[in-house]
């Protein structure tokens, strides 16, 4: 275990050091970057990707991948707003909408897990296909963007809990979950499954159950990201979250988790997601022409990914 932590540490530190550097640069190029309201606004923007990256980490640690997280987020979003609108938008409707959304996420994760772990379909192709199905279902539930979210929902999300911004509370709770799960045997089992699947099977680990749980975690965190996006936009959108799939994979790799599985952790993925957000901020506020922003962002991400992967493999 000590040797494993030693191998993970350089890539994790690289993401942390790069994030600190980008925070300093953001402070120089973005007016009022360290103002509490600006920090809260940035965290509100970054939080959905952070949550999706956490869930994606557990799937990748197990040697799989989930390309359907963006579609799951969109489906959860339209289910939540549709249920809230159908039930009148009161506090009971909000609770029912949240339960329906999380239930939808669990169902999507179960479908992915069963098809991949039990039916033994290829993960990338399968989640690409289920992502298309989930997107179609989202369009069926809500053919076009619309339906207002109750004010009590979005005002709470954009407000404070005991004086602390709600988005920061969510980030703290997510971090606590990640830290606690890292201390449980499940994460070690995931790494064993992703690092040496045949060896894990021979050691008696329940491979199918472990992989299904990983896809359930991925879907639940995509659902939580959808709830955050719903609170941020205060509306339903069947096309929401299209960039979350590839963004989450990039965040996981930037955080030092090997895409082949077996090495890494969700804390690094959270840093990677924040890193992606900071890169976008720096490019935007540096005043680069719009046509070059995506190109420069892609080059920076590729360089960071290459550095993280080299250090992790070493």
N, C-alpha and C positions, 0 to 999 in steps of 0.2 A: 504493500500500500504506500509506503514512504517513497519507493522508487516511482510509483505512478504519479504521486503529487509532484515530485521533482520534475517529471517530464511535462506536466501541465503548466507549471508555474511561469515559464518564460513567455508563452503565448498570452496568458492571462495578464501578465504585467505589461506586455506590449500594448494590448488594447487599453489598459488603464493609463499608461503613459501618453499614448496618442490622444486619448480623450482629454487629459489634463492640458495638453498642448493646444488642442482645438478650443477648449474653454477659454484659454488665455487669448487666442486669436479672435474668438467671437467677442470677447470683451473689448477688443480694440476696434473691430469693424462694425459691430452692431450697437447702435445707440441705446444706452440704458440697459445693456444686457444683464447686469447684475441687479436691476430693479426687481423687487419681489413679484410684481405683476407680470413682468416680461419673463421671468423664470417660470412662473406658473403657466403662462401661455405656451412657452416652449415645451414644458413637460406634458401639457395637455396634447400637444401635437405628437410628441414622441411616444407617449404611453402605449397606444395600441400596438405599435410594432414591438415594443419591449415585451408585452404580454404574449404576443404570438411567437416571438423568438424563444421565450421560455418553454412553451409547449413544443415547439419544433426541436428544441435541444434533446428532449427525452426520446423522441422518435429517432433522431439521428444517432444518438448514443447507442441505440439498439441496432444500428446498422440499416435502418430504413429511412424513408423520406416522405414528407407529406406536402404535396403540391396543392391540396384542396383547401388549405386554411383560409385563403382569401374568400373562396366561395362559401365556406361555412360561416364566416363572419357576415357576409351579405345576407345569407339565408336567415341567420339568427336576428339580424337587424330588422328585416321586413316582418318576421314572425312577431317580434317584440312590439313593434309599432302597430301592427294590425290588431293584435290582441288588446293592447291598450285602448285603441280607438273603438274597437267593437264593444268593449265593456264600459265605455263612458269616460275614461281618463281619470278616474278617482284613484285614491290610494290603493284600494283593492285591485283595480285594473292594472296599476303599476306592478304590484306584487305578482299578479297572474302573468303579466307580460314577461317579467324577469324569469319566472319559473318555466314558462313555455319556451323562452329563448335558450335557457340552459339545458332543458330537456331535449330541444332540437339539436344542440351541439353534441350532447351525449349520444344521441341516436346516430348522428353523422360519424362520430368517432368509432362507434361500435360497428357500423357498416364497413368502414375502412379496415378496422382491425380484423374482423372476421374474414373479409376477402383476402387479406394479405397473410394473416397468421394461420388461418384454418384452411381456406381454399388454396392458399399458396400462390397467389398471383404476384406478379412483379410490382413492387411498391410504387415506383415512379409512374409507370403506365397506369396502374390502378387508381392512384390518387389524382392523376391528371383526368382520367375518365369520370371518377366520382365528382371531381370539381365541376366538370361540365354539367353533370346531373344536378348538383346542388345549385348551380347558377340558374339552370332552367327552372328549378322549383322556386327560387327566389323571384324570378320574373313571373311565374304563375301566381304566386301569392300577391305580389305587388307589381303589376306590369310597368308602372312608371314611378319615378320618384315623387313622393308626396306623403301625406298624413302627418299631422303635427304630433309631437311628443308632449305629454302633459308638462306644464310649467314646473310642477313640483319635482319632476325627474331631472330636467336639464338644469334647473337652478341649484339643486342639491349637488349635482355633479360639478358644476362650475363654481360652487361656493366653498364653504369651510365646514369642517367637523371639529368641534372643540377648539376653534381657532387655527386649525391646520387645514391647508387646502385639500379638498377631497382627492384630487389626483395624486398628491403626495402620500396621503393615507393609503391609497390603493397600491402605490409603488412600494411602500414600506411593508404592507401585508404580503405582496408578491415576493419580496425579498426574504421575508421570514419563512414563507412556504418553501422557497428554494433552499434556504439554509437547513431547515428541518428535514426536508426530503433527502438532502445530501448526506445526512447522518443515518438514514434508514438503509436497510439492506437492499431495497428495491433498486437504488441507483447503481450499486455495485453489481447487482444482477444484470442490469441493463448494459453496463460496460462489458461484462463478461459475454453477453449475447452478441453485442456489436463487435467485440474484439476477436472472439473465437467461438462462432456459433456451434460448431461440432463439439468443441471441448466443453462448452456450457451444457449441451445436451447430455454428454457423457457423464457430467458431474451431477446430473439429476435435476437441473433447473427446469421449471415449467415454461419452456420457451414461448408457447402460444399465448399463455396467460400474461406473461410479461410484455410481449409485443402488443397485445390488445390494450393493456393498461396504458402503454405509452401513447397509442393513438387516441385513447380516451382523454388523456391529459392534454394532448395537442389540440383536440377539438374543444375541450372546455376552455382552454386559454384563448383560443380563437373566438369562442363565444363571449368571454369576458372582454376581449378587445372590441367586439361588436357592441357590447353594452356601453363601453367608453365612447366609441364613435357615435352611437345614438345620442348620448348625452352631449357630445360636442356639437353635432350638426342639428339636433332637435327635429329630425325628420327621418323618413325611411327612404332607402335607395337600394334597389336590387343590384346595382353595379358597384356598390361600396366594397372597398378592400381588395381591389384587383391587384394592387402592388404588394400586398402583404406576403404572398407566397415566396416570391424571389427575394423580397426584402428580408424576410425572416431567415432564409437560408444564408444570405450574405452576412447577417448579423451573427448567426451561429458560427460561421467560419471565421469572421473577424474576431470573435471572442475566444478563439483557440480550440474549438471543438473540431476534430477531424471528421470530414464528411463521410469517411469510410466507417466511422463508428468506433466505440470503445474508449476514446480519450476525450475529455473535456468536461464542461459543466455549465449550468445555466447562468451563473453569475457572470461569466465571460460573455455569454450571449446577450445579457442585459447591457453590458458595457458596449458590445458591438452595435446594438440597436441605437443606443444614445450616440455612439460614434457616427453612425450613418446620418442621424438627424443633425449633428453638429457640422458634418461635412456639407450638407445642403445649406445650412445657415451661412457658413463661411463663404461659399460660392455665391450665394444670393446677395449678401451684403457687401461683398467685395466689388460688386458692380460689373461682373463679367457680362458680356452680351448674352442674351437669352439662348442664342443658337449654340453657344459654346458651353453652357452650364451643364447639360447632361453629359457631354463628352468629357469634360474635366472631372465631373463627379465619378463617372465610370472608371476613368484612369486611376483616380485616387483609391477607389474601392479595390480595383484589381491589384494595385501595388500593396495595399494593406493586407489583402487576402493572401498574396504570395508570401509576404513576410511572416504572417501568422502561421501559415501551413508549414513553412520551412522550419520555424522554431519549434512548432509542435512535434514534427517528425523527428527532429534532433533530440 
